Amino acid sequence: MIHITKLNGKTFHLNALYIETVESFPDTTITMLNGRKYVVAESEEFVREKIHKFYQSIQLLGRGQQEDLDEK
């Protein structure tokens, strides 16, 4: 789970395993696999980093995959 903030200032946890896309329109919009969308206060890069850290914490990424993401 990642901890993020809605535009109204309320924080919530989101299961990063179900995130399909993270985009900026310019607000950061997270689209889930079920089609639900969340507009959040954090930047797209910040959300990407939180997802990356979550994947590392549950050992979803191997060493090679981590290096590939770090290069982006």
MDAnalysis code that builds the backbone (N, CA, C; Angstrom):
import MDAnalysis as mda
import numpy as np

u = mda.Universe.empty(216, n_residues=72, atom_resindex=np.repeat(np.arange(72), 3), trajectory=True)
u.add_TopologyAttr("name", ["N", "CA", "C"] * 72)
u.add_TopologyAttr("resid", np.arange(1, 73))
u.add_TopologyAttr("resname", ["MET", "ILE", "HIS", "ILE", "THR", "LYS", "LEU", "ASN", "GLY", "LYS", "THR", "PHE", "HIS", "LEU", "ASN", "ALA", "LEU", "TYR", "ILE", "GLU", "THR", "VAL", "GLU", "SER", "PHE", "PRO", "ASP", "THR", "THR", "ILE", "THR", "MET", "LEU", "ASN", "GLY", "ARG", "LYS", "TYR", "VAL", "VAL", "ALA", "GLU", "SER", "GLU", "GLU", "PHE", "VAL", "ARG", "GLU", "LYS", "ILE", "HIS", "LYS", "PHE", "TYR", "GLN", "SER", "ILE", "GLN", "LEU", "LEU", "GLY", "ARG", "GLY", "GLN", "GLN", "GLU", "ASP", "LEU", "ASP", "GLU", "LYS"])
u.atoms.positions = np.array([
    [0.847, -1.182, 0.000],
    [0.000, 0.000, 0.000],
    [0.892, 1.244, 0.000],
    [0.426, 2.258, -0.716],
    [1.133, 3.536, -0.696],
    [0.209, 4.584, -0.077],
    [0.800, 5.530, 0.615],
    [0.075, 6.592, 1.310],
    [0.130, 7.841, 0.435],
    [-1.032, 8.323, -0.022],
    [-1.065, 9.500, -0.879],
    [-2.196, 10.446, -0.447],
    [-2.246, 11.623, -1.090],
    [-3.153, 12.691, -0.679],
    [-4.070, 13.099, -1.827],
    [-5.362, 13.151, -1.557],
    [-6.313, 13.674, -2.539],
    [-6.140, 15.186, -2.636],
    [-6.703, 15.783, -3.673],
    [-6.587, 17.230, -3.844],
    [-7.254, 18.013, -2.719],
    [-8.241, 17.398, -2.039],
    [-8.915, 18.086, -0.927],
    [-8.132, 17.996, 0.379],
    [-6.942, 17.363, 0.338],
    [-6.074, 17.275, 1.509],
    [-6.225, 16.004, 2.323],
    [-7.213, 15.204, 2.033],
    [-7.403, 13.945, 2.768],
    [-6.420, 12.896, 2.254],
    [-5.826, 12.182, 3.203],
    [-4.871, 11.145, 2.832],
    [-5.544, 9.775, 2.840],
    [-5.000, 8.876, 2.057],
    [-5.532, 7.516, 2.009],
    [-4.441, 6.564, 1.529],
    [-4.699, 5.283, 1.684],
    [-3.779, 4.252, 1.226],
    [-4.359, 3.592, -0.015],
    [-3.481, 3.294, -0.953],
    [-3.884, 2.698, -2.213],
    [-3.009, 1.484, -2.473],
    [-3.625, 0.383, -2.883],
    [-2.866, -0.825, -3.166],
    [-2.167, -0.658, -4.517],
    [-0.848, -0.516, -4.476],
    [-0.062, -0.243, -5.680],
    [-0.074, -1.400, -6.668],
    [-0.439, -2.581, -6.227],
    [-0.478, -3.730, -7.136],
    [-1.590, -3.594, -8.170],
    [-2.578, -2.766, -7.886],
    [-3.719, -2.614, -8.778],
    [-3.674, -1.336, -9.609],
    [-2.540, -0.650, -9.606],
    [-2.403, 0.571, -10.402],
    [-2.057, 0.199, -11.841],
    [-2.825, 0.747, -12.771],
    [-2.570, 0.506, -14.191],
    [-1.697, 1.607, -14.788],
    [-2.079, 2.887, -14.545],
    [-1.308, 4.008, -15.081],
    [-1.247, 5.151, -14.077],
    [-0.191, 5.963, -14.213],
    [-0.041, 7.206, -13.458],
    [0.300, 8.264, -14.500],
    [-0.548, 9.308, -14.593],
    [-0.376, 10.337, -15.615],
    [-0.555, 11.724, -15.007],
    [-0.033, 12.736, -15.703],
    [-0.230, 14.130, -15.301],
    [-1.053, 14.832, -16.360],
    [-2.146, 15.505, -15.940],
    [-3.047, 16.179, -16.894],
    [-3.294, 17.656, -16.638],
    [-2.787, 18.516, -15.910],
    [-1.514, 18.496, -15.204],
    [-1.581, 17.849, -13.822],
    [-2.801, 17.687, -13.254],
    [-2.877, 17.006, -11.954],
    [-2.538, 15.534, -12.140],
    [-1.923, 14.954, -11.143],
    [-1.553, 13.545, -11.223],
    [-2.798, 12.689, -11.069],
    [-3.028, 11.830, -12.054],
    [-4.187, 10.953, -12.072],
    [-3.722, 9.508, -12.075],
    [-4.214, 8.739, -11.098],
    [-3.885, 7.323, -10.994],
    [-5.100, 6.529, -11.457],
    [-4.901, 5.668, -12.453],
    [-5.973, 4.810, -12.945],
    [-5.724, 3.391, -12.465],
    [-6.742, 2.824, -11.845],
    [-6.645, 1.467, -11.324],
    [-7.052, 0.457, -12.399],
    [-6.740, -0.809, -12.170],
    [-7.090, -1.862, -13.121],
    [-8.600, -1.967, -13.354],
    [-9.385, -1.605, -12.334],
    [-10.847, -1.669, -12.483],
    [-11.433, -0.413, -13.145],
    [-10.575, 0.522, -13.558],
    [-11.016, 1.733, -14.240],
    [-11.225, 2.934, -13.338],
    [-11.243, 2.733, -12.039],
    [-11.426, 3.853, -11.110],
    [-10.222, 4.780, -11.171],
    [-10.477, 6.077, -11.091],
    [-9.407, 7.073, -11.167],
    [-9.332, 7.877, -9.876],
    [-8.105, 8.197, -9.489],
    [-7.850, 9.035, -8.325],
    [-6.973, 10.194, -8.771],
    [-7.389, 11.421, -8.448],
    [-6.573, 12.601, -8.709],
    [-5.906, 12.963, -7.392],
    [-4.572, 13.040, -7.405],
    [-3.827, 13.213, -6.162],
    [-2.937, 14.449, -6.215],
    [-2.534, 14.901, -5.034],
    [-1.726, 16.113, -4.907],
    [-0.262, 15.882, -5.255],
    [0.222, 14.666, -5.078],
    [1.629, 14.369, -5.323],
    [1.943, 14.382, -6.818],
    [3.205, 14.613, -7.139],
    [3.625, 14.606, -8.537],
    [3.676, 13.183, -9.080],
    [3.652, 13.065, -10.386],
    [3.742, 11.756, -11.028],
    [5.040, 11.051, -10.622],
    [6.133, 11.783, -10.582],
    [7.428, 11.211, -10.201],
    [7.406, 10.713, -8.748],
    [6.804, 11.492, -7.862],
    [6.729, 11.099, -6.449],
    [5.919, 9.812, -6.286],
    [4.794, 9.710, -7.004],
    [3.966, 8.498, -6.944],
    [4.748, 7.312, -7.494],
    [5.465, 7.521, -8.600],
    [6.272, 6.449, -9.185],
    [7.311, 5.949, -8.194],
    [7.955, 6.874, -7.485],
    [8.949, 6.484, -6.477],
    [8.300, 5.688, -5.341],
    [7.119, 6.109, -4.899],
    [6.422, 5.374, -3.835],
    [6.056, 3.960, -4.288],
    [5.604, 3.832, -5.533],
    [5.282, 2.515, -6.070],
    [6.531, 1.648, -6.129],
    [7.616, 2.233, -6.603],
    [8.896, 1.512, -6.687],
    [9.328, 1.016, -5.301],
    [9.259, 1.883, -4.303],
    [9.643, 1.493, -2.938],
    [8.728, 0.402, -2.393],
    [7.435, 0.495, -2.712],
    [6.503, -0.540, -2.276],
    [6.867, -1.878, -2.901],
    [7.117, -1.886, -4.206],
    [7.508, -3.124, -4.890],
    [8.774, -3.709, -4.281],
    [9.733, -2.840, -3.938],
    [10.962, -3.315, -3.292],
    [10.651, -3.928, -1.930],
    [9.755, -3.297, -1.181],
    [9.465, -3.764, 0.180],
    [8.809, -5.139, 0.196],
    [8.079, -5.463, -0.873],
    [7.461, -6.792, -0.924],
    [8.271, -7.734, -1.827],
    [9.445, -7.285, -2.206],
    [10.395, -8.055, -3.015],
    [9.776, -8.520, -4.334],
    [9.015, -7.630, -4.945],
    [8.398, -7.910, -6.235],
    [9.387, -7.683, -7.378],
    [10.335, -6.762, -7.157],
    [11.328, -6.457, -8.179],
    [12.623, -7.185, -7.898],
    [13.182, -7.791, -8.928],
    [14.508, -8.366, -8.821],
    [15.548, -7.286, -8.998],
    [16.797, -7.584, -8.774],
    [17.861, -6.591, -8.861],
    [17.941, -5.961, -10.254],
    [17.863, -6.763, -11.303],
    [17.920, -6.234, -12.661],
    [16.769, -5.303, -12.967],
    [15.582, -5.640, -12.502],
    [14.410, -4.804, -12.723],
    [14.541, -3.485, -11.975],
    [15.122, -3.499, -10.777],
    [15.325, -2.279, -10.008],
    [16.256, -1.349, -10.761],
    [17.337, -1.876, -11.330],
    [18.292, -1.061, -12.059],
    [17.643, -0.454, -13.294],
    [16.777, -1.201, -13.984],
    [16.062, -0.669, -15.137],
    [15.178, 0.498, -14.759],
    [14.465, 0.398, -13.642],
    [13.590, 1.482, -13.188],
    [14.399, 2.683, -12.732],
    [15.563, 2.454, -12.105],
    [16.395, 3.549, -11.645],
    [16.924, 4.386, -12.804],
    [17.105, 3.773, -13.975],
    [17.623, 4.490, -15.136],
    [16.581, 5.413, -15.741],
    [15.294, 5.169, -15.501],
    [14.215, 5.979, -16.108],
    [14.083, 7.305, -15.456],
])
